[in-house]
Amino acid sequence: MEDKQRLDKTAWINAGFRALCVNGPAALKAEPLARELGVSKGSFYWHFANLAAFREAMIEHWVAVATRGIIELVEAHSKNPDERLRYLVHLSTEPPPEAVGGRGAEGAIRCWGRADLVVAEQLRAVDAARLDFCSEQFLQLNFSAADARLRGRLLYASLIGLEDLDQSGLAVLRDDLQASLGVLL
């Protein structure tokens, strides 16, 4: 078994996302995760007070990386809203690392949110932040406030739906989302 101090929180969080993608929220338990990582469950409790704290850390990590981190990258990429939207589509269609569950991570988190009120609340906040960011780009392209909000929702809804269709082989995520953006511009 590995020493508990050599395994950091991120290793546990990544294992949690992989388990979530494969087996759903019921898999987010210390013992099976410890088994996967080849450590004792004491290592889990070294980093997290309990399962609720672990789940909260998973969601906080996802918010930081998949929302705030992406928005910061897009904002740093360009001041031009058209270029920002195109770069956002590019980043959003990059497959997440397998270490955090790969392409299935976002959908697995959405499913988790249907069964867990704390996750649902965080998911609503993430969706609101992402929608606001998309809408703001369309607003900067001189669409009316109502049209910008609608275009932001349509682009984001396209991403969510196309991710699911891509998983089942019925869409090509990047190509189809780029085409959707082209229609919305």
C-alpha positions as CSV (number, residue, x, y, z in Angstrom):
1,M,0.0,0.0,0.0
2,E,1.1,3.5,-0.8
3,D,1.8,6.0,2.0
4,K,-1.2,8.2,2.6
5,Q,0.8,11.4,2.4
6,R,2.1,10.5,-1.1
7,L,-1.4,10.3,-2.4
8,D,-2.8,13.8,-2.7
9,K,-6.4,15.1,-2.8
10,T,-6.4,15.4,-6.5
11,A,-5.7,11.7,-7.0
12,W,-8.8,10.9,-4.9
13,I,-10.9,13.5,-6.7
14,N,-9.8,12.1,-10.1
15,A,-10.6,8.5,-8.9
16,G,-14.0,9.8,-7.8
17,F,-14.7,11.2,-11.3
18,R,-13.7,8.0,-13.0
19,A,-15.9,6.0,-10.6
20,L,-18.8,8.4,-11.1
21,C,-18.5,8.0,-14.9
22,V,-18.5,4.2,-14.8
23,N,-20.8,3.4,-11.9
24,G,-22.7,6.6,-11.0
25,P,-22.9,8.4,-7.7
26,A,-23.3,5.2,-5.6
27,A,-19.6,4.4,-6.4
28,L,-18.4,7.5,-4.5
29,K,-17.4,5.6,-1.4
30,A,-14.0,5.4,0.4
31,E,-13.4,1.7,0.2
32,P,-13.9,1.0,-3.5
33,L,-11.9,4.1,-4.4
34,A,-9.1,3.1,-2.1
35,R,-9.1,-0.3,-3.7
36,E,-8.8,1.3,-7.1
37,L,-5.9,3.5,-5.9
38,G,-4.2,0.7,-4.1
39,V,-4.2,2.4,-0.7
40,S,-6.1,2.0,2.6
41,K,-9.3,3.9,3.1
42,G,-7.5,5.6,6.0
43,S,-5.7,7.6,3.2
44,F,-9.1,8.8,2.1
45,Y,-9.9,10.1,5.6
46,W,-6.5,11.7,5.9
47,H,-7.7,14.1,3.1
48,F,-11.4,14.3,3.7
49,A,-13.4,14.4,6.9
50,N,-16.2,12.3,5.4
51,L,-17.9,11.4,2.1
52,A,-19.8,14.7,2.0
53,A,-16.5,16.6,2.2
54,F,-15.1,14.4,-0.6
55,R,-18.1,15.0,-2.8
56,E,-18.0,18.7,-2.1
57,A,-14.3,18.7,-3.1
58,M,-15.1,16.9,-6.3
59,I,-17.7,19.5,-7.3
60,E,-15.4,22.4,-6.3
61,H,-12.7,20.9,-8.5
62,W,-15.1,20.6,-11.4
63,V,-16.3,24.2,-11.0
64,A,-12.7,25.5,-10.8
65,V,-11.4,23.6,-13.8
66,A,-14.4,23.2,-16.1
67,T,-16.1,26.6,-15.6
68,R,-13.8,29.2,-14.1
69,G,-10.7,27.8,-15.7
70,I,-12.3,27.7,-19.2
71,I,-13.7,31.2,-18.9
72,E,-10.3,32.5,-17.8
73,L,-8.6,30.8,-20.8
74,V,-11.2,32.2,-23.2
75,E,-11.0,35.7,-21.8
76,A,-7.2,35.6,-22.0
77,H,-7.3,34.3,-25.6
78,S,-8.9,37.3,-27.1
79,K,-10.9,40.5,-26.5
80,N,-13.0,39.8,-29.7
81,P,-16.3,38.1,-28.7
82,D,-16.5,36.2,-32.1
83,E,-13.0,34.8,-31.5
84,R,-13.9,34.1,-27.8
85,L,-17.0,32.1,-28.8
86,R,-15.0,30.1,-31.4
87,Y,-12.2,29.4,-28.9
88,L,-14.9,28.4,-26.3
89,V,-16.3,25.9,-28.8
90,H,-12.7,24.6,-29.3
91,L,-12.0,24.2,-25.6
92,S,-15.4,22.8,-24.8
93,T,-15.1,20.1,-27.4
94,E,-11.6,18.9,-26.3
95,P,-12.0,15.6,-24.5
96,P,-11.3,15.9,-20.8
97,P,-8.5,13.7,-19.6
98,E,-9.3,10.1,-18.9
99,A,-7.9,10.7,-15.4
100,V,-11.1,12.5,-14.6
101,G,-13.5,10.3,-16.5
102,G,-13.0,11.5,-20.1
103,R,-16.0,12.5,-22.3
104,G,-18.5,11.0,-19.9
105,A,-17.6,13.3,-17.0
106,E,-20.0,16.2,-17.7
107,G,-23.0,13.9,-18.3
108,A,-22.2,11.9,-15.2
109,I,-22.2,15.1,-13.1
110,R,-25.5,16.1,-14.6
111,C,-27.0,12.7,-13.7
112,W,-25.5,13.0,-10.2
113,G,-27.2,16.4,-9.9
114,R,-30.6,14.8,-10.5
115,A,-30.1,12.6,-7.4
116,D,-28.2,15.0,-5.0
117,L,-29.6,18.4,-4.1
118,V,-26.1,19.8,-3.2
119,V,-24.8,18.8,-6.6
120,A,-27.9,20.1,-8.3
121,E,-27.4,23.5,-6.6
122,Q,-23.8,23.7,-7.8
123,L,-24.9,22.5,-11.3
124,R,-27.4,25.3,-11.5
125,A,-24.8,27.9,-10.5
126,V,-22.4,26.5,-13.1
127,D,-25.0,26.5,-15.8
128,A,-25.9,30.1,-14.9
129,A,-22.3,31.2,-15.1
130,R,-21.7,29.5,-18.4
131,L,-25.0,30.9,-19.8
132,D,-24.1,34.4,-18.7
133,F,-20.7,34.1,-20.3
134,C,-22.0,32.9,-23.6
135,S,-24.8,35.5,-23.6
136,E,-22.3,38.3,-22.8
137,Q,-20.3,37.4,-25.9
138,F,-23.4,37.6,-28.1
139,L,-24.3,40.9,-26.4
140,Q,-20.9,42.3,-27.3
141,L,-21.6,41.3,-30.9
142,N,-24.4,43.8,-30.8
143,F,-27.3,41.4,-30.5
144,S,-30.2,42.7,-28.4
145,A,-30.2,41.6,-24.8
146,A,-33.1,39.1,-25.5
147,D,-31.4,37.8,-28.6
148,A,-28.0,37.5,-26.8
149,R,-29.6,35.5,-24.0
150,L,-31.4,33.2,-26.5
151,R,-28.2,32.6,-28.5
152,G,-26.3,31.9,-25.3
153,R,-28.9,29.3,-24.3
154,L,-29.0,27.8,-27.7
155,L,-25.2,27.4,-27.9
156,Y,-25.0,26.0,-24.4
157,A,-27.9,23.6,-25.0
158,S,-26.3,22.5,-28.2
159,L,-23.1,21.6,-26.3
160,I,-25.0,19.6,-23.7
161,G,-27.1,17.8,-26.3
162,L,-24.3,17.2,-28.8
163,E,-22.1,15.8,-26.0
164,D,-24.8,13.1,-25.4
165,L,-25.3,12.4,-29.1
166,D,-21.5,12.2,-29.7
167,Q,-21.3,9.5,-26.9
168,S,-23.8,7.4,-28.9
169,G,-22.2,8.0,-32.3
170,L,-25.0,10.2,-33.6
171,A,-23.1,13.5,-33.8
172,V,-19.5,14.7,-34.2
173,L,-19.2,17.1,-31.3
174,R,-16.7,19.6,-32.5
175,D,-18.0,19.8,-36.1
176,D,-21.6,20.1,-35.1
177,L,-21.0,22.6,-32.3
178,Q,-19.0,24.8,-34.7
179,A,-21.8,24.6,-37.2
180,S,-24.3,25.5,-34.5
181,L,-22.2,28.5,-33.6
182,G,-22.0,29.5,-37.2
183,V,-25.8,29.6,-37.4
184,L,-26.1,31.6,-34.2
185,L,-23.6,34.2,-35.4
